[in-house]
Amino acid sequence: MNFYGRENELNIINEFLSLKSQANLLIYGRRRIGKSYLIKKSLDDNDLKIIYYQCKDVNMYITLEELNKLLIEILEIKYLNFTNIIDLLDYAFSLNDIVLVLDEYPYLIKRIEGIDSIIQEKIDKYKHKSNMKFIISGSAIDIMRDLVDYSNPLYGRFDTIIKLEEQNYIESGLYYNKYSNEDKVKLYSIFGGEPYLNQYIDDMLDFKENVIKLAIKEGSALESFISSSIFNELNKINLANDVLLAIALGKHKNKEIADMCRNDSSKIDYVLNRLLFLGIIERINPINDLSNRKKTLYYIKSNSINFYYRYIYKNITYRNNMPIDIFYKEYIEQDFLTQYVPKVYEKISRNFLVLASKKGIIEPIKLIGTYWYDDIKNKSNGQFDVVTLDNKGYIFYEVKFIDKLIDEAILNEETYALNKLNINYYKLGFISKNGSTLNKEMYNLFSLDDLYNID
């Protein structure tokens, strides 16, 4: 697997490894997000001795046997035979210039009673007696988050905590660098910031060939990813698949989701909170009314999960029975290009604006998100999708993933809509695919190429 991006996370881990005393790192994130590969990559060019143990759902005696063998091999000693985990960890924590990694740590919690307390005791004992580095990693989000809860013995013991999220559109684009920027957007719309999926992109194939092979065919990489990364978690939550399908099909309010699922809002609220906790969906409130729950919208965070539910899960019987080319043309192609990709382009645009703010390309952003409006005259409401707030006020961005240049006609439509609703703003911005004919001095103008050339 090729490794791209994650520069920020690599720097954080390198700083952690350079600490002079005994130190502890917690890294967590859902399955297949790249935790193990990130850890291994960060340790590749390091002089420390690495004891990397992949925890398993086995009894303590098998774990002890495997850890004894690892210590003998890495430390190049003749014999070790620790018969309990307390003594083994006491020995490991006393060493200098080593890194002990316990990957998929929740298995140890399941199999070794009191393991959190045992580790806490070793951390406290050796904090100023060795320079050993200890890393815990895991995918069970609820268990891993409990490790930093006030009630857990390990609370306050981690010097560094990393919650590993998807890569952004720039880092993801490195996996398909030979494609046009337009195809990068389309590929990102399907495979998102998932290293597991992006590694399979074959630049000898065109966009459509990659999509059919990796996302649509039975047994595809996308299907495998969904099955291994989230289905185990979703099976524990009644109605989770129904809720995700509703969101993928454009139902973003609690009531809309409840109506489509034919269930009451209180039950749907429980499912939404569980999906939020697991990091599968996100909750978005308009930046002009952040505390109003009635205006809360829910979105699937991962493009790959969103694509799967919108096109594959919804139509899986047809997919299984039809020639794959015909299925793509009838059930995906038109909606994907005209509805789905433009919404992902808005997501990319928000990501770009944050990067541009940090680099000083645009005004320093305080908030970015949607802007809610109530049209009292026409008894309707809605939202503008990409809006920033800075010290001067609001900037409204119109995002267009169309071939046409941004011109005076599009400008007039935007200003007419804002003025009709009596919305206060001090500037307009336009993010398009191919550029604009407008005056750059008056507006924030960016093209697709600008989005990918920011670094």
Secondary structure, 3 states (H helix, E strand, C coil): CCCCCCHHHHHHHHHHHCCCCCEEEEEECCCCCCHHHHHHHHHHCCCCEEEEEECCCCCHHHHHHHHHHHHHHHHCCCCCCCCCHHHHHHHHHHCCCEEEEEECCHHHHHHCCCHHHHHHHHHHHHCCCCCCEEEEEECCHHHHHHCCCCCCCCCCCCCEEEECCCCCHHHHHHHHCCCCHHHHHHHHHHHCCCHHHHCCCCCCCCHHHHHHHHHHCCCCHHHHHHHHHHHHHHCCCCCHHHHHHHHHCCCCCHHHHHHHHCCCHHHHHHHHHHHHHCCCEEEECCCCCCCCHHHCEEEECCHHHHHHHHHHHCCHHHHHHCCHHHHHHHHHHHHHHHHHHHHHHHHHHHHHHHHHHHCCCCCCCCEEEEEEEEECCCCEEEEEEEEEEECCEEEEEEEECCCCCECHHHHHHHHHHHHHCCCCCCEEEEEECCCECCCCCCCEEECHHHHHCCC
